[in-house]
Amino acid sequence: MAGTPKKSLRTPPRKSNESSHQTSNLSPSTSKLIPQTPEILASRPASQQNSTDKSNPRRSLRLFTLSPDFSASQKTVDGDQENAQYSNKTTSSVKSSQEPKQNAKKHSKGVAQLFLTPETPEILESRKRKRRDEAKSVKTRASRNVKFEKGKCNAVTKKRIYYKKVVYDGCEFEVGDDVYVKRRENASSDDEDPEVEECGICFKFRKAVMIECDNCLGGFHLKCLRPPLKEVPEGDWTCAFCDARKLGKEIDLPRPPKGRKGVRTAREKLLSSDLWAVRIESLWKEVDGSFWFRGRWYIIPEETAVGRQPHNLKREIYRTNDLANVEMESILRHCYVMNPREFSRASNEGDDVFLCEYEYDINWHSFKRLAECDNSDMDDKEVSESEEDWNFCKESDTGTDDEAYEEENARSLYTGIVPAHKLAANSRKGRFFGLQKIGTKKIPEHVRCHKQTELERAKATLLLATLPKSLPCRNKEMDEITTFIKGAICDDQCLGRCLYIHGVPGTGKTMSVLAVMRNLRSQVDAGSLKQYCFIEINGLKLASPENIYTVIYEALSGHRVSWKKALHLLNERFSDGNKIVKEDKRPCILLIDELDLLVTRNQSVLYNILDWPIKRHSKLVVIGIANTMDLPEKLLPRISSRMGIQRLRFGPYNYQQLQEIISSRLTGINAFEKQAIEFASRKVAAISGDARRALEICRRAAEFADYRLKNQTSPSNSASVGKPLVGMAEVEAAIHEMFQAPHIQVMKTCSRLSKIFLVAMVHELYKIGMGETTFEKLAMTVSCLCTSNGEPFPGWDTLLKIGCKLGECRIILCEAGAKHRLQKLQLNFPSDDVAFALKDSKELPWLAKYL
Amino acid sequence: MGRENPAEDALILLRSRLCNPKIIFKSISESPDSNYSKLKFIISSSVTESCNNSVLLLGPRGYGKKAVLELVIEDLLVEHPDMISVIRLNGLLHSDDNCALKEIASQLCVEHQLLFSKMASSDDNSQFMIAILQECGLAHKTVIFVLDEFDLFAQGKQRLLYSLLDAMQSVSSQAVVIGVSCRLDADQLLEKRVRSRFSHRKLLFLPPSLEDLQRLLEAILSLPTNSSLPLGYVVKYNEKLHSMLSDQRFKEIMTKLTSFDSTVNHLLRFLFIAVCDMNMEDGFLSVENFKTALSSIQRQPKLEALQDCSILELYILVCMRRLEVKEQDSYNFNSVIKEYKAICDSCQISDNYARSHCFRAFEHLLQRKLICFVDNRGHSQSVEFRPVKLLISFHELSEGLKSYRSCPAILQKLTVRER
C-alpha cells in the first residue's frame, strides 16, 4: 500500500500547475525582496478589507471562492483577539519570521497603503448564503471601505481578518495547502530555485521527458540513459548507478561541468533539511496588514527521534503536531504532500511531491497513522461547535470568546502544552485527555514494506470496517431516503416528518442512511442545499433510554446537562417558536439506530421524541431504524400514530444481490472462484440474507486459504499462480464453522462414561417417550447398560459429576448437581444427533445396540 | 543444589512442571492443525494486516482453552512488542455492562499510562473506549479483548458486546474480541444484531487422544538427563518409570481415569497427587502412588457421608426410605418419627431414642445434605413441619449400610423388607 512508488515520470516544466504565472521569474524576485523590505511585501491594500460586517472569525474558515480572480464580497471579521494572545504562542514556535514581524509591526501604520507590485494579493472569498450581486458593487464598496477604515481606524484595526484563500505574489494559497518555507534567511544558495531539475547525466535543462530513479531520486533524461529508453517503463526503475552500487561496485557519478555548481531543487533541499514544508491551517491578515498563516510543520524522517527507518521511502515526510505562525513572505512555493493512495496515483505533478502517511508527535516522539477521513469530520465538528459558541457570545460580552477560542485551540490543534495537573483520561464531559500519548515509537516494518498478496487484499476489502466504494443493490431505498430528507429540509414548514426503517440485521439500513447523508453533505458543501444539522444516536449505546435527551442536547448546543434539564430545554427549543427565532435555525435530522431500545415502560421517551417533529417550529426530522417490522404496532396508539405513517422496508438480500455485493468489493482481485462466491451467497441468502454474514464467510474462506498457503513451507505449487486461490472447499469450511453447532464433534470425543451417559439418556427417552428424566432413573439405566456389557459401574457420585459436566457445555440440560437423585435431565439436541455421533464409536461398539 | 537427596530435587522439578500449563500445552500444540497455530494465525493476521476479528473458543472445561490463549498472547507479545494491549474481562465479574465498560476503561488507562477516574459515567467510558480504539488503530496497535465466560456477557441487552463489535466494524480500529466459553451454543445466545456483527470464527477444543495422553504422561514424568540431578539416579528413575508405565495395573488405573474424564487438566491434577505421594526413601514412583491418587480423585461423597452417620441417623434415613416405598411422596419430620416409632414398636429394637434426639439427628442430616427440603418456600414454618426429600438413592443407602462398621442387622433387613 504505502510502498507503491510514484510512477516515475516527470514533466520538465511544471505546466500542470494551476497558476499561469511564470514562477521562474517571480519567485527569485520575491525572495530577494525579503531581506531588504519586508514591510513592503507585508503591507496589503487595507482598503480592500471590508470590516463593517461583523461576523464570526471562525466562520470565515468555511468560506469558499466564487470568482477566482477578484475580491468579491469580502467578509471581514472581527477576531477580538488581542495581538498579544497570538504573539505569546508564536514566540515559541516561529522560526523564520520573527524579524519580519517586528519590522512589520513598526511600519504597519505608515505603509498601509503602499502598492508596489501588481501582483498584490487579492483576497478571494465570499459567504455562502450571501447574494451574489454583491460582486457588481465591489468597486464602490471598496472605495467606501477605505474611507471607513480611515475613519474608524482605532476601533477596527484591532481585528484580525481570516481568509480561506489568499493570492500572494501571484500564487494562490488556500487553507490546507502545503508549501515550502525558507529555513535560513542568509543562505544565499537557496535563492535560486531551479524550476526544472537537471538531468543527472548531461546536467542540462531540456524539455524532454525525465525519469526518476526510485532509489536515489535522481532525474535522468530518457535519451541520456544508456541504453536510451523510449518511454517510461512500468513499475519500479532504478538507475544504473544505483544498480551498480547495490552490486558493490565503485562508481564515479558524472560530475557537473566546471564552473557550475550542481543546483539543488527544492525537494533536495527539503530532504536535506535546508527547507521546511508546512501545511497551512489558517490564513489571516494582521492588524498591520501583513499576511500570516498558521502552519503545521512537516518533518523528514531524519529529524525524528528514531531517525530514518529502513522502510521509509525517499520521498516520505511526517506531519507533526507542531504549529507555528509564519509570515507569508517566507513561503517559497507550493509543494504537494499526499497520502499513499494519492501518491501512488500521482504521476504528473512534477518534483515537489511527497508522501505523508503518519503524524509525528513531537512531544511523545511517537507516530500515528493519519486518518484519511477524520480531517473533514473534525473540521465540520469544529465549525459547528464554534458557531454555537459564537451565537452564545453575541449576547454576552466578548470576553468569553477568547476563552472559547483558546479552548478550541487547545483541543483541536494539540498545541503540545502539557497540562500542569494531570487530568483523568476518561471523564471530562466527553473529552479525553492524553490520547496523543498513544502512538508507536517506531513504525512497525511489517506494515510498510510488505507487498500484499491477492489474498490479503481480498481479506482487507472484505472487512466489515472497510467502506465499499459503491453500495450496490440499495439504490431504490437510498433514493427514497434522499427524497424524504430533501423534502423535509427544503420544506419550510416541515411537519411531522418521521421515517421508520426496518429490516433484519445486516441489510444495510444504517449504511444506506449514512451514505445518503454523505451525499447530502457534499451537496451542502457545494451550496445546492440548505444547511442542516445531523445527529446520529444509537439506542444500544445509551446507558439508559433517558440519556438520549442529554445526547441530543449536547449535539445541538455543545453543553452537557442532566437528562431532565435537557428534556426541558429541548421541549422549549422545539415547541416554542418565538423564542429561538433569533438563532438561525437549521433543520435538524435525528437518526436513531436501534429504536426499539428506547421503549421504556410508559414509552415516554419515544413519545417525546416523536412528538417534537409535529410541533410547528421544531424543524426536526426523525429517522428511526430497528429490526422489527411491527414496532409501531407494539407501541401505544398515540405513538404509533406519530411514527408508523412512513415506513421503509429493507428486505433481506437475495443471493444475486449478495453475489453482487461481494464481487463488487472484490473487483480487480483475482482470489475467488466465481462458484465459491455464489455458493456462499446462496447459503447466506437461504438462511438470513445478512450481508455481513456473507462477507464474513468469504473473509474466513480467504483466511483458510491464506493459512494453508502460509503453512506450506515448500513453494512448490508456483504453477498455480494464475488460478484463483479460494475455492469451494474453503467456503464450505467457513460455512461449516459458522453455521454448524460443534456438539457432534464434542460428543464423538468425550470420555467413555460420558458416552455411556448420553446413550443411556437416549435409551431412556426411547423407553418412556418423555424428554425429561431424573438422575435416579438414569443411573439405574446406566448401571443396567454397564452390567449387561461388562463395563464397571462408576458409582453414583461419579456419574453425577459426568452429568453436570455435560450440562455445563449444554449437551444436556440439567438442574444443579446438589439435587442429586432428584436432578432433572434433558437432552439439548435431538437424539438423532447423539445416535449419529456415537453409532460407530470404536471404543464402545456395543453402544450401537441401544441407539 | 545443596540437598542430599536427589529425590527431593526430582520432586520439585516434577511439581513445577505439572503446575505450569504452558509447558504442557506447548508440547501438544506444535502441529499446524492445532488450535494454537490457528488462533495465533488469526490474531497475528489481525496485528499485521490491521483488521478486526472476533473469535469464540469453545470446549468443555479443562480442555485448555485459556492455557492455549495465554500461550498465544505471550508469544505474540514477544513477537510484536509494544503493539498489543490485552484487556481481560471475566463474565463472572463483569457481566454488568456498566461495570465491564468501567473495567475496560481502567485497563486501557493502565495500559497507556493515563489517569483513570472512577467517577466517569458509562457513556464517558464507552466513548473513551471507542476513541482509544480508534487511536490505537491509527498507531498500529492491536487491542485484544479476552472475554472469559463469554456466555455470561450474553445476558440482558448485550450493550457491551454490541458497542465493542460495532466499534470494530465502523471505526478504523484494530481489535480482536476473543470469547472463551464452555457452552457450545454460546453464539446462539447472542442477540440477532449482535450476532450479525460477530465474525463467527469458532475454535473447538477437543481432548487429546489416548495416545497423545500416553506420550504426554511419559514426557511429564521422565526426568531430563542433562540437569543438575545425579545421572545415576536419573537413569534408574527413568528405567523404573518405563517399567511401571508398561505395567498392566498401571494401565488399568489409567483407563479408569480417562474413562471418567480424559482432559489434560484432570490428568495433571491426578499426576500431582500421585507425584506428591512419591516415596522419598528410594525416590521412585510406584503403582501404589497412582492407585491412592485415583481413589482420592474419584471420591464418592455421599457414601462417605453415610459412613460418618450415627446409628440413629441411619434409622431416620431408612424410615424415610420405607415411607417412599409406601408411596408416600411427601413427608416431614413428624411423619418420619411416626414411622420410626412404628419400627421400634414392631421390631422391639433397643435403639429407641427420644424425640429431641431424633430431631437433632434430623437436623444433622439436613446439614449434610443427605436430605433436603422439598422447596425453598415456607421459611417461617418450623423445621418439623416442612416436607423433606431423601437425597440419596436406595442403592447407595443399602451399599452404605453394608459397608458401615457396626450396622445393626435389623436396619439392613428393614431396608429390603416391607414390614
Boltz contact constraints between the chains, C-beta under 6 A:
constraints:
  - contact:
      token1: [A, 368]
      token2: [B, 138]
      max_distance: 6.0
  - contact:
      token1: [A, 368]
      token2: [B, 139]
      max_distance: 6.0
  - contact:
      token1: [A, 369]
      token2: [B, 138]
      max_distance: 6.0
  - contact:
      token1: [A, 371]
      token2: [B, 138]
      max_distance: 6.0
  - contact:
      token1: [A, 422]
      token2: [B, 115]
      max_distance: 6.0
  - contact:
      token1: [A, 424]
      token2: [B, 115]
      max_distance: 6.0
  - contact:
      token1: [A, 424]
      token2: [B, 117]
      max_distance: 6.0
  - contact:
      token1: [A, 425]
      token2: [B, 109]
      max_distance: 6.0
  - contact:
      token1: [A, 425]
      token2: [B, 114]
      max_distance: 6.0
  - contact:
      token1: [A, 425]
      token2: [B, 115]
      max_distance: 6.0
  - contact:
      token1: [A, 426]
      token2: [B, 105]
      max_distance: 6.0
  - contact:
      token1: [A, 426]
      token2: [B, 117]
      max_distance: 6.0
  - contact:
      token1: [A, 426]
      token2: [B, 120]
      max_distance: 6.0
  - contact:
      token1: [A, 426]
      token2: [B, 124]
      max_distance: 6.0
  - contact:
      token1: [A, 426]
      token2: [B, 125]
      max_distance: 6.0
  - contact:
      token1: [A, 426]
      token2: [B, 128]
      max_distance: 6.0
  - contact:
      token1: [A, 427]
      token2: [B, 117]
      max_distance: 6.0
  - contact:
      token1: [A, 427]
      token2: [B, 119]
      max_distance: 6.0
  - contact:
      token1: [A, 427]
      token2: [B, 120]
      max_distance: 6.0
  - contact:
      token1: [A, 427]
      token2: [B, 124]
      max_distance: 6.0
  - contact:
      token1: [A, 432]
      token2: [B, 128]
      max_distance: 6.0
  - contact:
      token1: [A, 432]
      token2: [B, 131]
      max_distance: 6.0
  - contact:
      token1: [A, 434]
      token2: [B, 114]
      max_distance: 6.0
  - contact:
      token1: [A, 435]
      token2: [B, 135]
      max_distance: 6.0
  - contact:
      token1: [A, 437]
      token2: [B, 112]
      max_distance: 6.0
  - contact:
      token1: [A, 438]
      token2: [B, 112]
      max_distance: 6.0
  - contact:
      token1: [A, 438]
      token2: [B, 135]
      max_distance: 6.0
  - contact:
      token1: [A, 438]
      token2: [B, 139]
      max_distance: 6.0
  - contact:
      token1: [A, 439]
      token2: [B, 139]
      max_distance: 6.0
  - contact:
      token1: [A, 440]
      token2: [B, 139]
      max_distance: 6.0
  - contact:
      token1: [A, 440]
      token2: [B, 140]
      max_distance: 6.0
  - contact:
      token1: [A, 444]
      token2: [B, 140]
      max_distance: 6.0
  - contact:
      token1: [A, 446]
      token2: [B, 48]
      max_distance: 6.0
  - contact:
      token1: [A, 447]
      token2: [B, 140]
      max_distance: 6.0
  - contact:
      token1: [A, 456]
      token2: [B, 49]
      max_distance: 6.0
  - contact:
      token1: [A, 463]
      token2: [B, 51]
      max_distance: 6.0
  - contact:
      token1: [A, 464]
      token2: [B, 169]
      max_distance: 6.0
  - contact:
      token1: [A, 465]
      token2: [B, 52]
      max_distance: 6.0
  - contact:
      token1: [A, 465]
      token2: [B, 169]
      max_distance: 6.0
  - contact:
      token1: [A, 505]
      token2: [B, 192]
      max_distance: 6.0
  - contact:
      token1: [A, 505]
      token2: [B, 193]
      max_distance: 6.0
  - contact:
      token1: [A, 505]
      token2: [B, 196]
      max_distance: 6.0
  - contact:
      token1: [A, 506]
      token2: [B, 196]
      max_distance: 6.0
  - contact:
      token1: [A, 540]
      token2: [B, 159]
      max_distance: 6.0
  - contact:
      token1: [A, 540]
      token2: [B, 162]
      max_distance: 6.0
  - contact:
      token1: [A, 541]
      token2: [B, 163]
      max_distance: 6.0
  - contact:
      token1: [A, 543]
      token2: [B, 122]
      max_distance: 6.0
  - contact:
      token1: [A, 543]
      token2: [B, 123]
      max_distance: 6.0
  - contact:
      token1: [A, 690]
      token2: [B, 196]
      max_distance: 6.0
  - contact:
      token1: [A, 692]
      token2: [B, 196]
      max_distance: 6.0
  - contact:
      token1: [A, 696]
      token2: [B, 199]
      max_distance: 6.0
  - contact:
      token1: [A, 696]
      token2: [B, 200]
      max_distance: 6.0
  - contact:
      token1: [A, 707]
      token2: [B, 41]
      max_distance: 6.0
  - contact:
      token1: [A, 711]
      token2: [B, 32]
      max_distance: 6.0
  - contact:
      token1: [A, 737]
      token2: [B, 202]
      max_distance: 6.0
  - contact:
      token1: [A, 738]
      token2: [B, 200]
      max_distance: 6.0
  - contact:
      token1: [A, 742]
      token2: [B, 58]
      max_distance: 6.0
  - contact:
      token1: [A, 742]
      token2: [B, 184]
      max_distance: 6.0
  - contact:
      token1: [A, 742]
      token2: [B, 204]
      max_distance: 6.0
  - contact:
      token1: [A, 743]
      token2: [B, 184]
      max_distance: 6.0
  - contact:
      token1: [A, 745]
      token2: [B, 204]
      max_distance: 6.0
  - contact:
      token1: [A, 749]
      token2: [B, 206]
      max_distance: 6.0
  - contact:
      token1: [A, 749]
      token2: [B, 207]
      max_distance: 6.0
  - contact:
      token1: [A, 751]
      token2: [B, 259]
      max_distance: 6.0
  - contact:
      token1: [A, 751]
      token2: [B, 261]
      max_distance: 6.0
  - contact:
      token1: [A, 751]
      token2: [B, 262]
      max_distance: 6.0
  - contact:
      token1: [A, 752]
      token2: [B, 259]
      max_distance: 6.0
  - contact:
      token1: [A, 753]
      token2: [B, 259]
      max_distance: 6.0
  - contact:
      token1: [A, 753]
      token2: [B, 260]
      max_distance: 6.0
  - contact:
      token1: [A, 776]
      token2: [B, 393]
      max_distance: 6.0
  - contact:
      token1: [A, 795]
      token2: [B, 300]
      max_distance: 6.0
  - contact:
      token1: [A, 796]
      token2: [B, 396]
      max_distance: 6.0
  - contact:
      token1: [A, 797]
      token2: [B, 300]
      max_distance: 6.0
  - contact:
      token1: [A, 797]
      token2: [B, 301]
      max_distance: 6.0
  - contact:
      token1: [A, 797]
      token2: [B, 302]
      max_distance: 6.0
  - contact:
      token1: [A, 798]
      token2: [B, 298]
      max_distance: 6.0
  - contact:
      token1: [A, 808]
      token2: [B, 182]
      max_distance: 6.0
  - contact:
      token1: [A, 809]
      token2: [B, 60]
      max_distance: 6.0
  - contact:
      token1: [A, 809]
      token2: [B, 182]
      max_distance: 6.0
  - contact:
      token1: [A, 809]
      token2: [B, 184]
      max_distance: 6.0
  - contact:
      token1: [A, 810]
      token2: [B, 183]
      max_distance: 6.0
  - contact:
      token1: [A, 810]
      token2: [B, 184]
      max_distance: 6.0
  - contact:
      token1: [A, 810]
      token2: [B, 185]
      max_distance: 6.0
  - contact:
      token1: [A, 820]
      token2: [B, 391]
      max_distance: 6.0
  - contact:
      token1: [A, 821]
      token2: [B, 393]
      max_distance: 6.0
